Amino acid sequence: MEASPCSNVPPTSGKPSQKITPLSSPCQLSNGPVMTGSRKRPSEGNCEKEQCIALFDQWSETDQVEFVEHLISRMCHYQHGHINSYLKPMLQRDFITALPAQGLDHIAENILSFLDAQSLCSAELVCKEWQRVISEGMLWKKLIERMVRTDPLWKGLSERHQWEKYLFKNRTAEVPPNSYYHSLYPKIIQDIETIEANWRCGRHNLQRIQCRSENSKGVYCLQYDDDKIISGLRDNSIKIWDKQSLECLKILTGHTGSVLCLQYDERVIVTGSSDSTVRVWDVTSGEVLNTLIHHNEAVLHLRFCNGLMVTCSKDRSIAVWDMASPTDISLRRVLVGHRAAVNVVDFDDKYIVSASGDRTIKVWSTSTCEFVRTLNGHKRGIACLQYRDRLVVSGSSDNTIRLWDIECGACLRVLEGHEELVRCIRFDNKRIVSGAYDGKIKVWDLQAALDPRAPASTLCLRTLVEHSGRVFRLQFDEFQIISSSHDDTILIWDFLNKDPSLSLLHLSWFLRFFCLE
């Protein structure tokens, strides 16, 4: 009987007995496939392929990979191209498309929700399925919500433009489609860029409150929120102003001296006066809830938070109080060590920080009230400071501002520019804003000030001149500065909109878009 054309193929039981030795590539000799011997008939070739595949299937994965590597090494560039085209789609896994097919849309949405705006734009262009996942998952809405949660500027814009009505809600008939949020995102970025440019260039809309004090003129202190401004005046009164209409809503009387300092929260207003007392008022009714009589001279500054209050006085002392309730306030400890009036205090859970006319800043433990260290550097008395994290920023009658590391006591930078005593100072993550007896408000670049390589000439971003008297107090946020002065005015410097009516444009645009949808 004639032998089968496949009879010369070795049996397929078992793995190769020895390591496969690669042969030299035929591509070194020719650009095409190498023919060795006569061409086989199709039936012979097919049979050998089947036997080879059967043998290949019995090998381990390692041996299979090694064998394929040997085969590839013997192929020419043309063959490599074909193999690459074959492998490429096999190596690409579109899991975003595959997950919804398995009923796992929420996983695909969750994965894409971690993208930033630029990446989300790119993802929408991949294919219709990716675009559908992004749209139905409301991922532009989720991106804006993430920014509002984590960035104070985004949060402030959301509150100003009333976006909170359409954020952080499940998808209902009241919530616009994903396309609205996609269009809204670049408008928010444009707003942010405008705000930053306005801060740099000093562009602002200015509003003025005339306090019209009857006797002694001057506004010593203030605090504000979205609805109101509360101010303490030299004429012994506390005036509450509507922040939108700028009308006086209420006048609180009771102090027999100038109101030098105040702070309020959702329940109470706490004020300190040159009459040496601290008074606690109901923020809604204006009723006096408590009067603390401890200091021997004027109460110059106070702070309260989380059941603790710290006051300081011209009598050179600092008083630490426990605030169980507005009517239950008890003295915990008196801190002494300053050699002149203590002009300002600030604190957190770790430290109480005080500054005095004796030119020093003292640091105390909040928990034990024990003295920690003294910061020395100012040439004259210190009028103001703010403390947050490791940073203390102080202003002095030596006309300078100093930045300090509270942990080691080192002075990190001295800012020069004011021509008279620096009376008030505040900072956030980007800026320092200071007010002085020269009537000027200066805006400084905080991050540059913390960089020792930054030239001093680049640190002051803008000087604002509108007050006609000494600047006593200021507060600011991402959009505005509100300041008070010896000139009996409160000024609102709005850096978001030069034209106040522009603040309504986003809302009207939203409503138009929503109605069209």
DABEL-V445225 format. One record per residue. RES is the residue in one letter. PHI is phi in radians with two decimals (NA if undefined). PSI is psi in whole degrees, 0 to 359 (* if undefined). OMEGA is omega in whole degrees, 0 to 359 (999 if undefined). Layout:
res:RES phi:PHI psi:PSI omega:OMEGA
res:RES phi:PHI psi:PSI omega:OMEGA
This chain:
res:M phi:NA psi:141 omega:181
res:E phi:-1.25 psi:138 omega:183
res:A phi:-1.20 psi:147 omega:176
res:S phi:-1.18 psi:143 omega:178
res:P phi:-1.10 psi:345 omega:180
res:C phi:-1.77 psi:5 omega:188
res:S phi:-1.20 psi:339 omega:181
res:N phi:-1.47 psi:355 omega:179
res:V phi:-1.33 psi:132 omega:181
res:P phi:-1.13 psi:157 omega:181
res:P phi:-1.07 psi:158 omega:187
res:T phi:-1.88 psi:17 omega:179
res:S phi:-1.59 psi:115 omega:177
res:G phi:1.83 psi:170 omega:183
res:K phi:-1.60 psi:165 omega:178
res:P phi:-0.99 psi:141 omega:184
res:S phi:-1.36 psi:342 omega:180
res:Q phi:-2.51 psi:161 omega:182
res:K phi:-1.08 psi:139 omega:180
res:I phi:-1.29 psi:128 omega:181
res:T phi:-1.72 psi:122 omega:181
res:P phi:-1.16 psi:142 omega:177
res:L phi:-1.68 psi:161 omega:178
res:S phi:-1.14 psi:142 omega:184
res:S phi:-1.20 psi:131 omega:177
res:P phi:-1.17 psi:344 omega:180
res:C phi:-1.16 psi:343 omega:177
res:Q phi:-1.25 psi:341 omega:184
res:L phi:-1.87 psi:333 omega:186
res:S phi:-2.63 psi:154 omega:177
res:N phi:-1.47 psi:355 omega:181
res:G phi:-2.12 psi:178 omega:180
res:P phi:-1.12 psi:146 omega:182
res:V phi:-1.61 psi:133 omega:178
res:M phi:-1.84 psi:125 omega:178
res:T phi:-2.05 psi:107 omega:181
res:G phi:1.54 psi:187 omega:183
res:S phi:-1.36 psi:152 omega:180
res:R phi:-1.21 psi:135 omega:181
res:K phi:-1.41 psi:156 omega:174
res:R phi:-1.20 psi:152 omega:182
res:P phi:-0.94 psi:320 omega:182
res:S phi:-1.13 psi:321 omega:179
res:E phi:-1.15 psi:317 omega:181
res:G phi:-1.11 psi:318 omega:181
res:N phi:-1.12 psi:321 omega:181
res:C phi:-1.15 psi:318 omega:179
res:E phi:-1.13 psi:322 omega:178
res:K phi:-1.09 psi:317 omega:181
res:E phi:-1.11 psi:318 omega:179
res:Q phi:-1.14 psi:321 omega:181
res:C phi:-1.15 psi:319 omega:180
res:I phi:-1.15 psi:319 omega:179
res:A phi:-1.08 psi:318 omega:178
res:L phi:-1.13 psi:318 omega:181
res:F phi:-1.03 psi:321 omega:183
res:D phi:-1.15 psi:338 omega:182
res:Q phi:-1.51 psi:349 omega:182
res:W phi:-1.40 psi:163 omega:174
res:S phi:-1.27 psi:164 omega:180
res:E phi:-1.05 psi:323 omega:180
res:T phi:-1.11 psi:315 omega:179
res:D phi:-1.16 psi:324 omega:178
res:Q phi:-1.09 psi:315 omega:180
res:V phi:-1.10 psi:317 omega:181
res:E phi:-1.09 psi:318 omega:180
res:F phi:-1.12 psi:316 omega:180
res:V phi:-1.12 psi:322 omega:177
res:E phi:-1.05 psi:319 omega:178
res:H phi:-1.11 psi:317 omega:179
res:L phi:-1.08 psi:314 omega:182
res:I phi:-1.11 psi:324 omega:181
res:S phi:-1.14 psi:339 omega:181
res:R phi:-1.65 psi:1 omega:182
res:M phi:-1.65 psi:162 omega:179
res:C phi:-1.61 psi:175 omega:183
res:H phi:-1.06 psi:322 omega:179
res:Y phi:-1.05 psi:316 omega:179
res:Q phi:-1.18 psi:322 omega:177
res:H phi:-1.03 psi:320 omega:179
res:G phi:-1.09 psi:318 omega:178
res:H phi:-1.12 psi:318 omega:180
res:I phi:-1.15 psi:319 omega:179
res:N phi:-1.07 psi:317 omega:179
res:S phi:-1.10 psi:326 omega:180
res:Y phi:-1.28 psi:320 omega:184
res:L phi:-1.36 psi:329 omega:189
res:K phi:-0.95 psi:307 omega:179
res:P phi:-1.15 psi:333 omega:179
res:M phi:-1.22 psi:330 omega:183
res:L phi:-1.54 psi:350 omega:179
res:Q phi:-1.75 psi:123 omega:180
res:R phi:-1.98 psi:112 omega:177
res:D phi:-1.51 psi:81 omega:184
res:F phi:-1.23 psi:334 omega:179
res:I phi:-1.13 psi:322 omega:176
res:T phi:-1.34 psi:324 omega:184
res:A phi:-1.24 psi:324 omega:184
res:L phi:-1.10 psi:312 omega:178
res:P phi:-1.06 psi:328 omega:179
res:A phi:-1.10 psi:337 omega:178
res:Q phi:-1.71 psi:11 omega:181
res:G phi:1.34 psi:23 omega:184
res:L phi:-2.00 psi:46 omega:180
res:D phi:-0.98 psi:320 omega:185
res:H phi:-1.09 psi:329 omega:178
res:I phi:-1.26 psi:318 omega:177
res:A phi:-1.06 psi:317 omega:178
res:E phi:-1.11 psi:319 omega:181
res:N phi:-1.13 psi:320 omega:179
res:I phi:-1.10 psi:311 omega:183
res:L phi:-1.25 psi:341 omega:182
res:S phi:-1.22 psi:348 omega:178
res:F phi:-1.49 psi:356 omega:182
res:L phi:-1.31 psi:149 omega:171
res:D phi:-1.42 psi:179 omega:187
res:A phi:-1.09 psi:316 omega:182
res:Q phi:-1.12 psi:317 omega:180
res:S phi:-1.19 psi:325 omega:179
res:L phi:-1.16 psi:322 omega:175
res:C phi:-1.05 psi:316 omega:180
res:S phi:-1.12 psi:320 omega:182
res:A phi:-1.11 psi:326 omega:179
res:E phi:-1.12 psi:337 omega:183
res:L phi:-1.59 psi:355 omega:184
res:V phi:-1.13 psi:307 omega:180
res:C phi:-2.91 psi:172 omega:182
res:K phi:-1.14 psi:327 omega:181
res:E phi:-1.18 psi:318 omega:177
res:W phi:-1.10 psi:318 omega:179
res:Q phi:-1.09 psi:322 omega:179
res:R phi:-1.14 psi:316 omega:180
res:V phi:-1.06 psi:317 omega:180
res:I phi:-1.14 psi:318 omega:182
res:S phi:-1.21 psi:309 omega:183
res:E phi:-1.23 psi:333 omega:177
res:G phi:-1.43 psi:358 omega:180
res:M phi:0.92 psi:46 omega:188
res:L phi:-1.27 psi:333 omega:174
res:W phi:-1.21 psi:323 omega:175
res:K phi:-1.09 psi:316 omega:181
res:K phi:-1.15 psi:325 omega:178
res:L phi:-1.12 psi:315 omega:178
res:I phi:-1.11 psi:319 omega:179
res:E phi:-1.08 psi:320 omega:178
res:R phi:-1.10 psi:318 omega:179
res:M phi:-1.17 psi:321 omega:179
res:V phi:-1.13 psi:324 omega:179
res:R phi:-1.20 psi:327 omega:192
res:T phi:-1.89 psi:345 omega:185
res:D phi:-2.12 psi:121 omega:182
res:P phi:-1.03 psi:326 omega:180
res:L phi:-1.16 psi:316 omega:177
res:W phi:-1.10 psi:318 omega:180
res:K phi:-1.07 psi:316 omega:180
res:G phi:-1.11 psi:319 omega:177
res:L phi:-1.11 psi:320 omega:178
res:S phi:-1.05 psi:317 omega:181
res:E phi:-1.21 psi:319 omega:181
res:R phi:-1.15 psi:321 omega:184
res:H phi:-1.70 psi:5 omega:175
res:Q phi:1.10 psi:33 omega:177
res:W phi:-1.24 psi:339 omega:185
res:E phi:-1.01 psi:340 omega:176
res:K phi:-1.11 psi:335 omega:187
res:Y phi:-2.09 psi:12 omega:178
res:L phi:-2.06 psi:159 omega:176
res:F phi:0.99 psi:37 omega:176
res:K phi:-2.28 psi:150 omega:174
res:N phi:-1.18 psi:156 omega:183
res:R phi:-1.17 psi:116 omega:178
res:T phi:-2.32 psi:184 omega:180
res:A phi:-1.14 psi:340 omega:182
res:E phi:-1.49 psi:349 omega:183
res:V phi:-1.71 psi:129 omega:181
res:P phi:-1.22 psi:169 omega:183
res:P phi:-1.28 psi:169 omega:180
res:N phi:-1.00 psi:328 omega:182
res:S phi:-1.09 psi:329 omega:177
res:Y phi:-1.11 psi:313 omega:182
res:Y phi:-1.17 psi:327 omega:176
res:H phi:-1.08 psi:318 omega:179
res:S phi:-1.29 psi:330 omega:182
res:L phi:-1.22 psi:324 omega:186
res:Y phi:-0.95 psi:307 omega:180
res:P phi:-1.12 psi:334 omega:177
res:K phi:-1.21 psi:325 omega:176
res:I phi:-1.14 psi:315 omega:178
res:I phi:-1.03 psi:320 omega:179
res:Q phi:-1.11 psi:319 omega:176
res:D phi:-1.05 psi:315 omega:182
res:I phi:-1.12 psi:316 omega:178
res:E phi:-1.10 psi:323 omega:178
res:T phi:-1.13 psi:316 omega:180
res:I phi:-1.06 psi:313 omega:181
res:E phi:-1.08 psi:319 omega:178
res:A phi:-1.15 psi:322 omega:179
res:N phi:-1.13 psi:320 omega:177
res:W phi:-1.09 psi:315 omega:182
res:R phi:-1.13 psi:320 omega:186
res:C phi:-1.64 psi:352 omega:180
res:G phi:1.37 psi:16 omega:178
res:R phi:-1.31 psi:128 omega:183
res:H phi:-2.76 psi:160 omega:169
res:N phi:-1.75 psi:130 omega:185
res:L phi:-1.89 psi:128 omega:172
res:Q phi:-2.09 psi:146 omega:187
res:R phi:-2.24 psi:131 omega:172
res:I phi:-1.85 psi:121 omega:174
res:Q phi:-1.59 psi:115 omega:186
res:C phi:-1.35 psi:338 omega:174
res:R phi:0.92 psi:50 omega:175
res:S phi:-1.13 psi:138 omega:185
res:E phi:-1.35 psi:321 omega:184
res:N phi:-1.92 psi:261 omega:180
res:S phi:-1.29 psi:129 omega:183
res:K phi:-1.73 psi:143 omega:177
res:G phi:2.48 psi:141 omega:178
res:V phi:-2.00 psi:108 omega:188
res:Y phi:-1.44 psi:331 omega:186
res:C phi:-2.67 psi:159 omega:179
res:L phi:-2.81 psi:163 omega:170
res:Q phi:-2.67 psi:151 omega:182
res:Y phi:-2.47 psi:163 omega:168
res:D phi:-2.42 psi:196 omega:184
res:D phi:-1.17 psi:337 omega:187
res:D phi:-1.85 psi:331 omega:189
res:K phi:-2.56 psi:163 omega:170
res:I phi:-2.17 psi:129 omega:176
res:I phi:-1.95 psi:128 omega:185
res:S phi:-2.21 psi:147 omega:175
res:G phi:-1.92 psi:131 omega:190
res:L phi:-1.99 psi:160 omega:177
res:R phi:-1.15 psi:336 omega:181
res:D phi:-1.46 psi:17 omega:175
res:N phi:1.43 psi:1 omega:185
res:S phi:-1.82 psi:164 omega:172
res:I phi:-2.07 psi:124 omega:181
res:K phi:-2.01 psi:135 omega:179
res:I phi:-1.92 psi:126 omega:186
res:W phi:-2.02 psi:143 omega:171
res:D phi:-1.29 psi:125 omega:187
res:K phi:-1.26 psi:338 omega:180
res:Q phi:-1.54 psi:310 omega:182
res:S phi:-1.51 psi:342 omega:183
res:L phi:1.15 psi:19 omega:177
res:E phi:-1.51 psi:148 omega:178
res:C phi:-1.34 psi:121 omega:182
res:L phi:-1.55 psi:325 omega:187
res:K phi:-2.80 psi:148 omega:175
res:I phi:-2.15 psi:125 omega:178
res:L phi:-1.79 psi:129 omega:179
res:T phi:-2.19 psi:154 omega:181
res:G phi:2.79 psi:324 omega:175
res:H phi:-1.17 psi:147 omega:177
res:T phi:-1.83 psi:11 omega:176
res:G phi:-2.49 psi:174 omega:180
res:S phi:-1.01 psi:143 omega:176
res:V phi:-1.52 psi:108 omega:189
res:L phi:-1.64 psi:336 omega:184
res:C phi:-2.68 psi:153 omega:177
res:L phi:-2.77 psi:159 omega:170
res:Q phi:-2.67 psi:145 omega:177
res:Y phi:-2.41 psi:160 omega:171
res:D phi:-2.31 psi:201 omega:185
res:E phi:-1.26 psi:349 omega:183
res:R phi:-1.96 psi:316 omega:190
res:V phi:-2.36 psi:158 omega:166
res:I phi:-1.95 psi:131 omega:176
res:V phi:-2.02 psi:128 omega:184
res:T phi:-2.21 psi:149 omega:174
res:G phi:-2.14 psi:146 omega:190
res:S phi:-2.39 psi:164 omega:174
res:S phi:-1.26 psi:355 omega:173
res:D phi:-1.44 psi:7 omega:175
res:S phi:1.36 psi:5 omega:182
res:T phi:-1.90 psi:160 omega:170
res:V phi:-2.02 psi:128 omega:180
res:R phi:-2.05 psi:144 omega:178
res:V phi:-2.01 psi:125 omega:184
res:W phi:-2.08 psi:148 omega:171
res:D phi:-1.26 psi:124 omega:187
res:V phi:-1.16 psi:335 omega:181
res:T phi:-1.55 psi:309 omega:185
res:S phi:-1.55 psi:337 omega:184
res:G phi:1.43 psi:7 omega:180
res:E phi:-1.27 psi:141 omega:175
res:V phi:-1.33 psi:122 omega:182
res:L phi:-1.72 psi:332 omega:185
res:N phi:-2.81 psi:147 omega:173
res:T phi:-2.26 psi:123 omega:181
res:L phi:-1.79 psi:122 omega:179
res:I phi:-2.00 psi:106 omega:181
res:H phi:-2.48 psi:307 omega:184
res:H phi:-1.19 psi:150 omega:182
res:N phi:-1.57 psi:343 omega:179
res:E phi:-2.39 psi:188 omega:187
res:A phi:-0.92 psi:138 omega:173
res:V phi:-1.50 psi:112 omega:190
res:L phi:-1.58 psi:333 omega:182
res:H phi:-2.81 psi:157 omega:177
res:L phi:-2.71 psi:154 omega:173
res:R phi:-2.50 psi:144 omega:173
res:F phi:-2.45 psi:149 omega:181
res:C phi:-2.98 psi:135 omega:173
res:N phi:0.89 psi:48 omega:174
res:G phi:1.41 psi:7 omega:179
res:L phi:-2.19 psi:138 omega:175
res:M phi:-2.29 psi:142 omega:177
res:V phi:-2.20 psi:129 omega:177
res:T phi:-2.15 psi:155 omega:177
res:C phi:-2.42 psi:161 omega:193
res:S phi:-2.54 psi:164 omega:173
res:K phi:-1.14 psi:344 omega:179
res:D phi:-1.35 psi:8 omega:175
res:R phi:1.35 psi:7 omega:183
res:S phi:-1.97 psi:163 omega:175
res:I phi:-2.15 psi:131 omega:179
res:A phi:-1.95 psi:132 omega:178
res:V phi:-1.90 psi:125 omega:187
res:W phi:-2.09 psi:145 omega:169
res:D phi:-1.67 psi:126 omega:181
res:M phi:-1.91 psi:88 omega:177
res:A phi:-1.24 psi:324 omega:177
res:S phi:-2.81 psi:171 omega:179
res:P phi:-1.02 psi:332 omega:181
res:T phi:-1.75 psi:355 omega:180
res:D phi:-2.13 psi:84 omega:181
res:I phi:-2.16 psi:123 omega:183
res:S phi:-2.20 psi:147 omega:180
res:L phi:-1.32 psi:124 omega:179
res:R phi:-1.59 psi:313 omega:188
res:R phi:-2.79 psi:149 omega:172
res:V phi:-1.96 psi:126 omega:181
res:L phi:-1.78 psi:126 omega:178
res:V phi:-2.20 psi:151 omega:182
res:G phi:2.82 psi:332 omega:177
res:H phi:-1.29 psi:149 omega:182
res:R phi:-1.80 psi:7 omega:177
res:A phi:-2.65 psi:180 omega:181
res:A phi:-0.92 psi:136 omega:176
res:V phi:-1.60 psi:111 omega:190
res:N phi:-1.52 psi:335 omega:186
res:V phi:-2.75 psi:147 omega:175
res:V phi:-2.37 psi:155 omega:172
res:D phi:-2.66 psi:158 omega:181
res:F phi:-2.79 psi:163 omega:168
res:D phi:-2.44 psi:198 omega:183
res:D phi:-1.18 psi:340 omega:185
res:K phi:-1.75 psi:312 omega:187
res:Y phi:-2.26 psi:148 omega:162
res:I phi:-1.82 psi:132 omega:182
res:V phi:-2.12 psi:132 omega:181
res:S phi:-2.28 psi:150 omega:179
res:A phi:-2.33 psi:147 omega:192
res:S phi:-2.40 psi:166 omega:172
res:G phi:-1.19 psi:353 omega:178
res:D phi:-1.45 psi:10 omega:176
res:R phi:1.39 psi:5 omega:184
res:T phi:-2.03 psi:156 omega:168
res:I phi:-1.97 psi:129 omega:179
res:K phi:-1.99 psi:144 omega:182
res:V phi:-2.02 psi:132 omega:182
res:W phi:-2.24 psi:153 omega:176
res:S phi:-1.32 psi:130 omega:179
res:T phi:-1.18 psi:320 omega:185
res:S phi:-1.31 psi:320 omega:184
res:T phi:-1.83 psi:346 omega:184
res:C phi:1.13 psi:18 omega:178
res:E phi:-1.48 psi:150 omega:179
res:F phi:-1.19 psi:139 omega:181
res:V phi:-1.94 psi:303 omega:181
res:R phi:-2.86 psi:168 omega:176
res:T phi:-2.05 psi:137 omega:175
res:L phi:-1.79 psi:118 omega:182
res:N phi:-1.96 psi:143 omega:178
res:G phi:2.94 psi:319 omega:180
res:H phi:-1.12 psi:145 omega:183
res:K phi:-1.55 psi:342 omega:178
res:R phi:-2.42 psi:183 omega:184
res:G phi:-1.01 psi:152 omega:182
res:I phi:-1.80 psi:128 omega:186
res:A phi:-1.77 psi:336 omega:187
res:C phi:-2.71 psi:157 omega:172
res:L phi:-2.85 psi:162 omega:168
res:Q phi:-2.38 psi:143 omega:181
res:Y phi:-2.24 psi:132 omega:175
res:R phi:-2.72 psi:134 omega:184
res:D phi:0.96 psi:238 omega:180
res:R phi:-1.68 psi:356 omega:191
res:L phi:-1.78 psi:133 omega:170
res:V phi:-2.07 psi:132 omega:175
res:V phi:-2.10 psi:127 omega:186
res:S phi:-2.24 psi:152 omega:177
res:G phi:-2.20 psi:147 omega:191
res:S phi:-2.40 psi:166 omega:173
res:S phi:-1.34 psi:0 omega:169
res:D phi:-1.46 psi:8 omega:176
res:N phi:1.28 psi:10 omega:182
res:T phi:-1.99 psi:164 omega:173
res:I phi:-2.06 psi:136 omega:178
res:R phi:-2.15 psi:143 omega:175
res:L phi:-1.90 psi:132 omega:186
res:W phi:-2.22 psi:148 omega:167
res:D phi:-1.63 psi:113 omega:187
res:I phi:-1.19 psi:334 omega:184
res:E phi:-1.27 psi:323 omega:181
res:C phi:-1.95 psi:350 omega:178
res:G phi:1.42 psi:8 omega:183
res:A phi:-1.36 psi:143 omega:172
res:C phi:-1.49 psi:120 omega:186
res:L phi:-1.53 psi:331 omega:183
res:R phi:-2.91 psi:148 omega:172
res:V phi:-2.03 psi:125 omega:179
res:L phi:-1.81 psi:127 omega:181
res:E phi:-2.10 psi:144 omega:180
res:G phi:2.90 psi:323 omega:177
res:H phi:-1.23 psi:150 omega:183
res:E phi:-1.76 psi:351 omega:177
res:E phi:-2.47 psi:185 omega:184
res:L phi:-0.88 psi:132 omega:176
res:V phi:-1.51 psi:109 omega:190
res:R phi:-1.61 psi:328 omega:184
res:C phi:-2.48 psi:147 omega:183
res:I phi:-2.67 psi:140 omega:175
res:R phi:-2.49 psi:153 omega:175
res:F phi:-2.53 psi:155 omega:171
res:D phi:-2.22 psi:206 omega:182
res:N phi:-1.29 psi:342 omega:185
res:K phi:-1.97 psi:323 omega:193
res:R phi:-2.32 psi:156 omega:164
res:I phi:-1.98 psi:135 omega:175
res:V phi:-2.14 psi:127 omega:184
res:S phi:-2.21 psi:149 omega:175
res:G phi:-2.23 psi:146 omega:188
res:A phi:-2.41 psi:172 omega:178
res:Y phi:-1.23 psi:352 omega:174
res:D phi:-1.40 psi:3 omega:179
res:G phi:1.41 psi:4 omega:185
res:K phi:-1.85 psi:150 omega:171
res:I phi:-2.00 psi:129 omega:180
res:K phi:-2.03 psi:140 omega:177
res:V phi:-1.92 psi:125 omega:184
res:W phi:-2.05 psi:151 omega:176
res:D phi:-1.48 psi:107 omega:184
res:L phi:-1.14 psi:313 omega:183
res:Q phi:-1.11 psi:322 omega:177
res:A phi:-1.17 psi:322 omega:180
res:A phi:-1.12 psi:331 omega:179
res:L phi:-1.46 psi:353 omega:179
res:D phi:-1.69 psi:111 omega:183
res:P phi:-1.10 psi:343 omega:180
res:R phi:-1.45 psi:345 omega:184
res:A phi:-1.27 psi:129 omega:178
res:P phi:-1.11 psi:144 omega:181
res:A phi:-1.03 psi:330 omega:183
res:S phi:-1.21 psi:345 omega:183
res:T phi:-1.70 psi:358 omega:191
res:L phi:-1.42 psi:323 omega:180
res:C phi:-1.48 psi:114 omega:183
res:L phi:-1.43 psi:323 omega:186
res:R phi:-2.84 psi:145 omega:173
res:T phi:-2.01 psi:126 omega:182
res:L phi:-1.88 psi:125 omega:183
res:V phi:-2.21 psi:105 omega:175
res:E phi:-2.44 psi:328 omega:179
res:H phi:-1.22 psi:144 omega:178
res:S phi:-1.75 psi:4 omega:178
res:G phi:-2.46 psi:185 omega:180
res:R phi:-1.03 psi:139 omega:175
res:V phi:-1.52 psi:118 omega:184
res:F phi:-1.62 psi:319 omega:186
res:R phi:-2.64 psi:149 omega:174
res:L phi:-2.61 psi:158 omega:174
res:Q phi:-2.50 psi:149 omega:179
res:F phi:-2.59 psi:162 omega:172
res:D phi:-2.37 psi:200 omega:184
res:E phi:-1.18 psi:341 omega:189
res:F phi:-2.01 psi:341 omega:192
res:Q phi:-2.73 psi:159 omega:167
res:I phi:-2.06 psi:136 omega:171
res:I phi:-2.11 psi:125 omega:187
res:S phi:-2.28 psi:156 omega:177
res:S phi:-2.29 psi:159 omega:192
res:S phi:-2.59 psi:166 omega:172
res:H phi:-1.11 psi:342 omega:180
res:D phi:-1.37 psi:8 omega:175
res:D phi:1.22 psi:26 omega:178
res:T phi:-2.15 psi:157 omega:168
res:I phi:-2.06 psi:126 omega:181
res:L phi:-1.92 psi:138 omega:176
res:I phi:-1.97 psi:113 omega:180
res:W phi:-1.77 psi:106 omega:185
res:D phi:-1.73 psi:114 omega:182
res:F phi:-1.67 psi:358 omega:179
res:L phi:-1.43 psi:313 omega:183
res:N phi:-2.33 psi:123 omega:171
res:K phi:-1.18 psi:326 omega:176
res:D phi:-1.88 psi:113 omega:184
res:P phi:-0.98 psi:331 omega:181
res:S phi:-1.14 psi:340 omega:181
res:L phi:-1.15 psi:336 omega:181
res:S phi:-1.12 psi:344 omega:179
res:L phi:-1.59 psi:351 omega:187
res:L phi:-1.14 psi:319 omega:182
res:H phi:-1.09 psi:317 omega:181
res:L phi:-1.13 psi:315 omega:180
res:S phi:-1.14 psi:321 omega:177
res:W phi:-1.10 psi:319 omega:179
res:F phi:-1.05 psi:310 omega:184
res:L phi:-1.11 psi:322 omega:178
res:R phi:-1.07 psi:313 omega:182
res:F phi:-1.08 psi:315 omega:184
res:F phi:-1.13 psi:320 omega:180
res:C phi:-1.14 psi:322 omega:180
res:L phi:-1.17 psi:326 omega:180
res:E phi:-1.17 psi:* omega:999
